[in-house]
Amino acid sequence: MARILVIDDDADMRTLLEQTLQSAGHEVVLAADGSEGVQQYRTQPADLVITDLCMPVQPGLETIVQLRKEYATIRIIAMCGKSTAMPMLSAAQRLGAVAFLQKPFLPDQLLAEVAKVL
């Protein structure tokens, strides 16, 4: 299947995403913030990046911009759970995310979006 880089500062969310994606046969690489995620991508390019937008150190929008600048064809799914999610998700889409998920979402919703993007 695909190699997927998951970037999220919430350890529980990373674990949940990892388990869900691995159960569908994907290889998963994890990062706790955008800066770490960009470094992971540089050393282990992925078929897809799933990034949270609200993170310390390097937020998701900045991460999307940096990844898009370095890798123009990268496929990114943005996710956010804040009350301001829709404007942030819209901004992520304008900056290059190809899909988005608003937290909380069901595992089936995640896998459906991943299948569409891949």
ROROKE-996587 format. One line per field, with one value per atom (N, C-alpha, C, CB): residue number from 1; residue in three letters; chain; atom name; x, y, z. Coordinates in steps of 0.02 Angstrom, whole numbers. Glycine has a CB too. Example, Ala and Ser with C-alpha at 12.3 -4.5 7.8 and 13.67 -1.06 7.14 Angstrom:
<rs>
num: (1:1:1:1:2:2:2:2)
residuo: (ALA:ALA:ALA:ALA:SER:SER:SER:SER)
cadena: (A:A:A:A:A:A:A:A)
atomo: (N:CA:C:CB:N:CA:C:CB)
px: (660:615:660:565:642:684:645:704)
py: (-284:-225:-165:-224:-112:-53:2:-30)
pz: (390:390:390:452:354:357:394:286)
</rs>
This chain:
<rs>
num: (1:1:1:1:2:2:2:2:3:3:3:3:4:4:4:4:5:5:5:5:6:6:6:6:7:7:7:7:8:8:8:8:9:9:9:9:10:10:10:10:11:11:11:11:12:12:12:12:13:13:13:13:14:14:14:14:15:15:15:15:16:16:16:16:17:17:17:17:18:18:18:18:19:19:19:19:20:20:20:20:21:21:21:21:22:22:22:22:23:23:23:23:24:24:24:24:25:25:25:25:26:26:26:26:27:27:27:27:28:28:28:28:29:29:29:29:30:30:30:30:31:31:31:31:32:32:32:32:33:33:33:33:34:34:34:34:35:35:35:35:36:36:36:36:37:37:37:37:38:38:38:38:39:39:39:39:40:40:40:40:41:41:41:41:42:42:42:42:43:43:43:43:44:44:44:44:45:45:45:45:46:46:46:46:47:47:47:47:48:48:48:48:49:49:49:49:50:50:50:50:51:51:51:51:52:52:52:52:53:53:53:53:54:54:54:54:55:55:55:55:56:56:56:56:57:57:57:57:58:58:58:58:59:59:59:59:60:60:60:60:61:61:61:61:62:62:62:62:63:63:63:63:64:64:64:64:65:65:65:65:66:66:66:66:67:67:67:67:68:68:68:68:69:69:69:69:70:70:70:70:71:71:71:71:72:72:72:72:73:73:73:73:74:74:74:74:75:75:75:75:76:76:76:76:77:77:77:77:78:78:78:78:79:79:79:79:80:80:80:80:81:81:81:81:82:82:82:82:83:83:83:83:84:84:84:84:85:85:85:85:86:86:86:86:87:87:87:87:88:88:88:88:89:89:89:89:90:90:90:90:91:91:91:91:92:92:92:92:93:93:93:93:94:94:94:94:95:95:95:95:96:96:96:96:97:97:97:97:98:98:98:98:99:99:99:99:100:100:100:100:101:101:101:101:102:102:102:102:103:103:103:103:104:104:104:104:105:105:105:105:106:106:106:106:107:107:107:107:108:108:108:108:109:109:109:109:110:110:110:110:111:111:111:111:112:112:112:112:113:113:113:113:114:114:114:114:115:115:115:115:116:116:116:116:117:117:117:117:118:118:118:118)
residuo: (MET:MET:MET:MET:ALA:ALA:ALA:ALA:ARG:ARG:ARG:ARG:ILE:ILE:ILE:ILE:LEU:LEU:LEU:LEU:VAL:VAL:VAL:VAL:ILE:ILE:ILE:ILE:ASP:ASP:ASP:ASP:ASP:ASP:ASP:ASP:ASP:ASP:ASP:ASP:ALA:ALA:ALA:ALA:ASP:ASP:ASP:ASP:MET:MET:MET:MET:ARG:ARG:ARG:ARG:THR:THR:THR:THR:LEU:LEU:LEU:LEU:LEU:LEU:LEU:LEU:GLU:GLU:GLU:GLU:GLN:GLN:GLN:GLN:THR:THR:THR:THR:LEU:LEU:LEU:LEU:GLN:GLN:GLN:GLN:SER:SER:SER:SER:ALA:ALA:ALA:ALA:GLY:GLY:GLY:GLY:HIS:HIS:HIS:HIS:GLU:GLU:GLU:GLU:VAL:VAL:VAL:VAL:VAL:VAL:VAL:VAL:LEU:LEU:LEU:LEU:ALA:ALA:ALA:ALA:ALA:ALA:ALA:ALA:ASP:ASP:ASP:ASP:GLY:GLY:GLY:GLY:SER:SER:SER:SER:GLU:GLU:GLU:GLU:GLY:GLY:GLY:GLY:VAL:VAL:VAL:VAL:GLN:GLN:GLN:GLN:GLN:GLN:GLN:GLN:TYR:TYR:TYR:TYR:ARG:ARG:ARG:ARG:THR:THR:THR:THR:GLN:GLN:GLN:GLN:PRO:PRO:PRO:PRO:ALA:ALA:ALA:ALA:ASP:ASP:ASP:ASP:LEU:LEU:LEU:LEU:VAL:VAL:VAL:VAL:ILE:ILE:ILE:ILE:THR:THR:THR:THR:ASP:ASP:ASP:ASP:LEU:LEU:LEU:LEU:CYS:CYS:CYS:CYS:MET:MET:MET:MET:PRO:PRO:PRO:PRO:VAL:VAL:VAL:VAL:GLN:GLN:GLN:GLN:PRO:PRO:PRO:PRO:GLY:GLY:GLY:GLY:LEU:LEU:LEU:LEU:GLU:GLU:GLU:GLU:THR:THR:THR:THR:ILE:ILE:ILE:ILE:VAL:VAL:VAL:VAL:GLN:GLN:GLN:GLN:LEU:LEU:LEU:LEU:ARG:ARG:ARG:ARG:LYS:LYS:LYS:LYS:GLU:GLU:GLU:GLU:TYR:TYR:TYR:TYR:ALA:ALA:ALA:ALA:THR:THR:THR:THR:ILE:ILE:ILE:ILE:ARG:ARG:ARG:ARG:ILE:ILE:ILE:ILE:ILE:ILE:ILE:ILE:ALA:ALA:ALA:ALA:MET:MET:MET:MET:CYS:CYS:CYS:CYS:GLY:GLY:GLY:GLY:LYS:LYS:LYS:LYS:SER:SER:SER:SER:THR:THR:THR:THR:ALA:ALA:ALA:ALA:MET:MET:MET:MET:PRO:PRO:PRO:PRO:MET:MET:MET:MET:LEU:LEU:LEU:LEU:SER:SER:SER:SER:ALA:ALA:ALA:ALA:ALA:ALA:ALA:ALA:GLN:GLN:GLN:GLN:ARG:ARG:ARG:ARG:LEU:LEU:LEU:LEU:GLY:GLY:GLY:GLY:ALA:ALA:ALA:ALA:VAL:VAL:VAL:VAL:ALA:ALA:ALA:ALA:PHE:PHE:PHE:PHE:LEU:LEU:LEU:LEU:GLN:GLN:GLN:GLN:LYS:LYS:LYS:LYS:PRO:PRO:PRO:PRO:PHE:PHE:PHE:PHE:LEU:LEU:LEU:LEU:PRO:PRO:PRO:PRO:ASP:ASP:ASP:ASP:GLN:GLN:GLN:GLN:LEU:LEU:LEU:LEU:LEU:LEU:LEU:LEU:ALA:ALA:ALA:ALA:GLU:GLU:GLU:GLU:VAL:VAL:VAL:VAL:ALA:ALA:ALA:ALA:LYS:LYS:LYS:LYS:VAL:VAL:VAL:VAL:LEU:LEU:LEU:LEU)
cadena: (A:A:A:A:A:A:A:A:A:A:A:A:A:A:A:A:A:A:A:A:A:A:A:A:A:A:A:A:A:A:A:A:A:A:A:A:A:A:A:A:A:A:A:A:A:A:A:A:A:A:A:A:A:A:A:A:A:A:A:A:A:A:A:A:A:A:A:A:A:A:A:A:A:A:A:A:A:A:A:A:A:A:A:A:A:A:A:A:A:A:A:A:A:A:A:A:A:A:A:A:A:A:A:A:A:A:A:A:A:A:A:A:A:A:A:A:A:A:A:A:A:A:A:A:A:A:A:A:A:A:A:A:A:A:A:A:A:A:A:A:A:A:A:A:A:A:A:A:A:A:A:A:A:A:A:A:A:A:A:A:A:A:A:A:A:A:A:A:A:A:A:A:A:A:A:A:A:A:A:A:A:A:A:A:A:A:A:A:A:A:A:A:A:A:A:A:A:A:A:A:A:A:A:A:A:A:A:A:A:A:A:A:A:A:A:A:A:A:A:A:A:A:A:A:A:A:A:A:A:A:A:A:A:A:A:A:A:A:A:A:A:A:A:A:A:A:A:A:A:A:A:A:A:A:A:A:A:A:A:A:A:A:A:A:A:A:A:A:A:A:A:A:A:A:A:A:A:A:A:A:A:A:A:A:A:A:A:A:A:A:A:A:A:A:A:A:A:A:A:A:A:A:A:A:A:A:A:A:A:A:A:A:A:A:A:A:A:A:A:A:A:A:A:A:A:A:A:A:A:A:A:A:A:A:A:A:A:A:A:A:A:A:A:A:A:A:A:A:A:A:A:A:A:A:A:A:A:A:A:A:A:A:A:A:A:A:A:A:A:A:A:A:A:A:A:A:A:A:A:A:A:A:A:A:A:A:A:A:A:A:A:A:A:A:A:A:A:A:A:A:A:A:A:A:A:A:A:A:A:A:A:A:A:A:A:A:A:A:A:A:A:A:A:A:A:A:A:A:A:A:A:A:A:A:A:A:A:A:A:A:A:A:A:A:A:A:A:A:A:A:A:A:A:A:A:A:A:A:A:A:A:A:A:A:A:A:A:A:A:A:A:A)
atomo: (N:CA:C:CB:N:CA:C:CB:N:CA:C:CB:N:CA:C:CB:N:CA:C:CB:N:CA:C:CB:N:CA:C:CB:N:CA:C:CB:N:CA:C:CB:N:CA:C:CB:N:CA:C:CB:N:CA:C:CB:N:CA:C:CB:N:CA:C:CB:N:CA:C:CB:N:CA:C:CB:N:CA:C:CB:N:CA:C:CB:N:CA:C:CB:N:CA:C:CB:N:CA:C:CB:N:CA:C:CB:N:CA:C:CB:N:CA:C:CB:N:CA:C:CB:N:CA:C:CB:N:CA:C:CB:N:CA:C:CB:N:CA:C:CB:N:CA:C:CB:N:CA:C:CB:N:CA:C:CB:N:CA:C:CB:N:CA:C:CB:N:CA:C:CB:N:CA:C:CB:N:CA:C:CB:N:CA:C:CB:N:CA:C:CB:N:CA:C:CB:N:CA:C:CB:N:CA:C:CB:N:CA:C:CB:N:CA:C:CB:N:CA:C:CB:N:CA:C:CB:N:CA:C:CB:N:CA:C:CB:N:CA:C:CB:N:CA:C:CB:N:CA:C:CB:N:CA:C:CB:N:CA:C:CB:N:CA:C:CB:N:CA:C:CB:N:CA:C:CB:N:CA:C:CB:N:CA:C:CB:N:CA:C:CB:N:CA:C:CB:N:CA:C:CB:N:CA:C:CB:N:CA:C:CB:N:CA:C:CB:N:CA:C:CB:N:CA:C:CB:N:CA:C:CB:N:CA:C:CB:N:CA:C:CB:N:CA:C:CB:N:CA:C:CB:N:CA:C:CB:N:CA:C:CB:N:CA:C:CB:N:CA:C:CB:N:CA:C:CB:N:CA:C:CB:N:CA:C:CB:N:CA:C:CB:N:CA:C:CB:N:CA:C:CB:N:CA:C:CB:N:CA:C:CB:N:CA:C:CB:N:CA:C:CB:N:CA:C:CB:N:CA:C:CB:N:CA:C:CB:N:CA:C:CB:N:CA:C:CB:N:CA:C:CB:N:CA:C:CB:N:CA:C:CB:N:CA:C:CB:N:CA:C:CB:N:CA:C:CB:N:CA:C:CB:N:CA:C:CB:N:CA:C:CB:N:CA:C:CB:N:CA:C:CB:N:CA:C:CB:N:CA:C:CB:N:CA:C:CB:N:CA:C:CB:N:CA:C:CB:N:CA:C:CB:N:CA:C:CB:N:CA:C:CB:N:CA:C:CB:N:CA:C:CB:N:CA:C:CB:N:CA:C:CB:N:CA:C:CB:N:CA:C:CB:N:CA:C:CB:N:CA:C:CB:N:CA:C:CB)
px: (42:0:44:-48:22:58:97:8:148:183:150:262:128:92:128:18:142:172:115:224:111:61:96:22:72:101:47:131:56:7:42:-55:29:62:28:61:-30:-66:-47:-144:-12:13:-44:53:-100:-156:-184:-212:-189:-214:-165:-224:-100:-50:-58:22:-67:-75:-138:-76:-193:-256:-251:-312:-220:-212:-166:-184:-112:-65:-100:-6:-137:-171:-223:-205:-261:-312:-281:-354:-228:-196:-159:-147:-126:-92:-142:-49:-200:-251:-275:-310:-267:-285:-226:-313:-169:-112:-60:-135:-67:-19:41:-54:97:156:149:224:160:150:214:93:230:285:255:337:280:250:296:231:265:302:257:323:289:252:239:289:271:259:280:297:265:278:352:251:394:466:493:503:473:493:464:470:403:371:408:300:429:466:532:480:566:628:616:661:562:545:533:481:496:481:545:433:591:654:694:696:692:731:692:753:625:582:521:561:527:470:410:488:351:289:244:253:197:148:94:115:87:35:57:-33:40:51:-17:98:-27:-87:-62:-130:-82:-57:-112:-10:-102:-145:-126:-137:-173:-158:-137:-217:-163:-149:-97:-213:-34:21:71:56:106:160:221:179:272:336:327:365:293:279:208:330:162:92:83:50:26:11:11:-53:-16:-17:54:-55:98:168:200:207:182:209:187:187:123:97:135:21:144:179:250:181:285:354:358:386:315:316:299:268:248:228:284:165:320:375:431:402:446:500:478:528:415:390:322:383:323:263:206:282:221:168:145:192:168:151:75:188:51:-20:-28:-51:-71:-79:-152:-46:-168:-234:-224:-266:-262:-259:-316:-263:-303:-355:-351:-349:-410:-413:-474:-415:-469:-524:-546:-505:-518:-535:-602:-481:-631:-695:-686:-723:-625:-610:-587:-557:-607:-581:-596:-610:-657:-674:-631:-747:-620:-576:-504:-575:-481:-413:-408:-391:-459:-459:-464:-517:-503:-507:-440:-561:-406:-339:-291:-312:-295:-251:-263:-263:-325:-341:-312:-417:-318:-289:-213:-309:-182:-109:-83:-85:-129:-106:-131:-35:-168:-196:-249:-227:-250:-297:-362:-264:-362:-422:-416:-432:-472:-469:-520:-481:-504:-547:-556:-518:-618:-630:-637:-693:-595:-598:-660:-533:-690:-675:-704:-702:-671:-695:-690:-656:-728:-728:-672:-795:-646:-594:-614:-577:-677:-699:-694:-771:-707:-700:-628:-727:-582:-511:-491:-470:-509:-489:-520:-508:-580:-612:-574:-686:-554:-517:-449:-508:-415:-350:-357:-320:-407:-418:-430:-478:-469:-483:-419:-535:-379:-318:-265:-290:-260:-210:-233:-195)
py: (-59:0:62:0:115:179:192:235:235:261:328:270:335:395:426:378:491:529:564:581:550:580:631:526:694:747:773:805:761:785:789:738:843:851:810:925:783:743:669:752:642:573:523:556:534:488:488:506:547:553:519:627:529:496:421:516:395:322:297:304:333:314:314:362:366:369:314:437:302:249:182:248:166:101:94:92:147:145:135:210:173:168:102:226:78:14:-43:1:-39:-91:-95:-78:-41:-40:-58:29:-76:-99:-47:-129:13:67:65:135:89:100:172:90:180:246:270:242:334:369:425:396:436:484:543:451:602:661:701:706:732:767:840:761:868:937:947:987:1006:1018:1017:1084:1043:1043:972:1082:931:860:825:824:843:813:828:836:890:909:870:986:864:826:753:832:724:654:646:632:694:689:692:745:735:741:676:797:640:578:517:568:518:462:489:419:508:535:487:548:517:479:490:497:445:452:503:384:513:557:584:520:648:678:697:741:678:699:742:637:806:851:887:901:893:935:1007:918:1053:1123:1161:1156:1141:1177:1139:1187:1160:1127:1180:1074:1166:1211:1199:1200:1236:1233:1256:1161:1217:1237:1215:1205:1263:1247:1215:1310:1185:1148:1190:1115:1252:1294:1309:1359:1324:1336:1273:1361:1216:1152:1139:1095:1152:1142:1186:1157:1250:1296:1271:1367:1251:1228:1165:1216:1116:1054:1067:1003:1108:1124:1160:1168:1203:1240:1193:1294:1144:1097:1039:1070:1020:961:979:898:1006:1034:985:1063:921:872:833:824:854:819:819:850:763:758:765:690:812:829:829:896:796:801:841:730:895:937:916:1012:921:907:957:835:972:1021:1007:1094:1020:1007:1068:954:1125:1187:1214:1240:1259:1289:1332:1331:1353:1392:1348:1445:1286:1238:1256:1170:1276:1286:1340:1306:1399:1447:1420:1513:1385:1357:1303:1328:1260:1208:1238:1159:1291:1326:1356:1381:1386:1413:1358:1451:1301:1244:1222:1186:1221:1200:1251:1194:1315:1366:1360:1436:1337:1331:1266:1338:1219:1158:1093:1157:1093:1030:1007:1038:943:917:892:861:885:863:885:786:883:900:860:974:853:818:862:749:869:905:855:950:863:819:836:826:788:717:686:680:636:599:525:619:486:414:382:384:325:291:280:224:263:253:317:227:374:438:451:496:437:445:401:427:337:290:307:220:334:355:414:374:463:520:498:573:455:429:394:382:352:315:363:267:416:465:501:517:521:559:517:589:454:410:386:350)
pz: (0:0:0:61:34:32:96:20:89:147:164:134:227:248:307:266:302:356:394:330:459:502:548:545:546:587:634:543:698:748:815:752:852:917:972:937:960:1009:1000:1001:1051:1047:1038:1109:1071:1065:994:1115:964:895:847:875:857:814:818:834:878:887:853:962:862:830:754:852:727:654:630:634:667:648:646:698:698:701:645:769:633:581:512:581:498:433:423:423:476:472:462:534:493:485:413:532:376:305:260:285:291:253:237:192:263:247:295:251:270:312:340:272:404:435:468:488:454:485:526:432:588:633:647:698:658:679:727:618:778:831:816:895:765:745:673:793:647:576:558:557:601:588:583:643:632:630:569:695:551:493:428:487:420:360:357:358:414:416:399:486:426:412:336:452:306:235:193:215:214:177:178:205:234:239:216:310:225:205:168:266:105:69:73:-5:78:85:25:150:16:-37:-18:-53:47:73:140:78:154:219:248:214:311:348:405:374:406:457:494:427:559:600:584:677:594:581:643:549:701:763:804:805:797:833:855:788:911:930:885:1005:895:859:787:860:745:676:659:626:654:640:571:644:562:501:438:507:441:381:357:394:404:387:358:450:386:363:291:409:277:209:160:206:177:133:120:164:173:165:123:233:137:98:24:128:12:-57:-94:-57:-59:-90:-112:-43:-69:-84:-128:-20:-123:-159:-190:-112:-249:-281:-290:-347:-298:-312:-251:-365:-192:-130:-118:-71:-92:-76:0:-101:20:91:110:107:166:197:261:211:269:329:376:312:441:490:546:517:575:628:671:600:736:781:819:829:806:841:817:832:857:837:775:895:761:701:643:717:645:596:524:610:508:437:403:431:434:401:394:440:444:440:386:508:382:332:262:344:254:189:170:191:219:206:186:269:221:204:133:252:112:44:-6:34:8:-37:-41:-13:14:15:-14:86:-29:-62:-35:-62:20:44:-5:116:-21:-71:-39:-110:27:63:135:57:171:241:281:251:345:393:454:412:477:539:595:533:647:705:746:748:778:775:711:837:686:627:642:563:605:613:573:592:594:556:482:588:470:401:360:400:391:356:337:399:383:369:311:431:314:261:194:280:194:131:100:143:141:116:89:170:127:105:38:158:31:-32:-90:-25:-78:-131:-152:-107:-104:-118:-152:-54:-130:-161:-229:-115)
</rs>
